[in-house]
Amino acid sequence: MRIGPGLSILLFCAACQSMPPCAPPHDVRLRWGMSEHGAHRIRGYELTTRGELFRYEARGDTLLYRQRLGTIAPQLYCALLSQARHTFLTVQAFHVPADTQYFLQYRAPTAFIHMAWNPLHRTYATEPLWALYDSLEAARLCCVR
């Protein structure tokens, strides 16, 4: 099947519009959610470079399922990515062992940052993590199209 030049341009433009204006040239994934240490069970969400939002569940490093929930607006994606970069540059490392943990992850081809904390305790040190977590949750709950 041959695609004409008009259709090629239309498909190219549609693909361009699906990328947020701040999207990096490489794949970046923001993940957040809850992990249970004893069961090695992870329930969370993933936001991709295209602004696509997924719900997933894993046991250890094994992905059990992944479901696409929708797409968030490009401007919101850019705001969340900016907040995530600022948070991960500000905090850089954080891990509080607990039976149940909230977590944030930044995944890129050259970087992997994972931060986890006890959701029962909100402290000065965890405030930037809570702020990003709350922003990601708000986007998940209200802004998926």
Secondary structure in CASP SS format (residue, H / E / C, confidence):
PFRMAT SS
TARGET T0000
AUTHOR 0000-0000-0000
METHOD secondary structure of the structure
MODEL  1
M C 1.00
R C 1.00
I C 1.00
G C 1.00
P H 1.00
G H 1.00
L H 1.00
S H 1.00
I H 1.00
L H 1.00
L H 1.00
F H 1.00
C H 1.00
A H 1.00
A H 1.00
C H 1.00
Q H 1.00
S C 1.00
M C 1.00
P C 1.00
P C 1.00
C C 1.00
A C 1.00
P C 1.00
P C 1.00
H C 1.00
D C 1.00
V C 1.00
R E 1.00
L E 1.00
R E 1.00
W E 1.00
G E 1.00
M E 1.00
S E 1.00
E E 1.00
H C 1.00
G C 1.00
A C 1.00
H C 1.00
R E 1.00
I E 1.00
R E 1.00
G E 1.00
Y E 1.00
E E 1.00
L E 1.00
T C 1.00
T C 1.00
R C 1.00
G C 1.00
E E 1.00
L E 1.00
F E 1.00
R E 1.00
Y E 1.00
E E 1.00
A E 1.00
R E 1.00
G C 1.00
D C 1.00
T E 1.00
L E 1.00
L E 1.00
Y E 1.00
R E 1.00
Q E 1.00
R E 1.00
L E 1.00
G E 1.00
T E 1.00
I E 1.00
A C 1.00
P H 1.00
Q H 1.00
L H 1.00
Y H 1.00
C H 1.00
A H 1.00
L H 1.00
L H 1.00
S H 1.00
Q H 1.00
A H 1.00
R H 1.00
H H 1.00
T H 1.00
F H 1.00
L H 1.00
T H 1.00
V H 1.00
Q C 1.00
A C 1.00
F C 1.00
H E 1.00
V C 1.00
P C 1.00
A C 1.00
D C 1.00
T E 1.00
Q E 1.00
Y E 1.00
F E 1.00
L E 1.00
Q E 1.00
Y E 1.00
R E 1.00
A E 1.00
P C 1.00
T C 1.00
A E 1.00
F E 1.00
I E 1.00
H E 1.00
M E 1.00
A E 1.00
W E 1.00
N C 1.00
P C 1.00
L C 1.00
H C 1.00
R C 1.00
T C 1.00
Y C 1.00
A C 1.00
T C 1.00
E H 1.00
P H 1.00
L H 1.00
W H 1.00
A H 1.00
L H 1.00
Y H 1.00
D H 1.00
S H 1.00
L H 1.00
E H 1.00
A H 1.00
A H 1.00
R H 1.00
L H 1.00
C H 1.00
C C 1.00
V E 1.00
R C 1.00
END
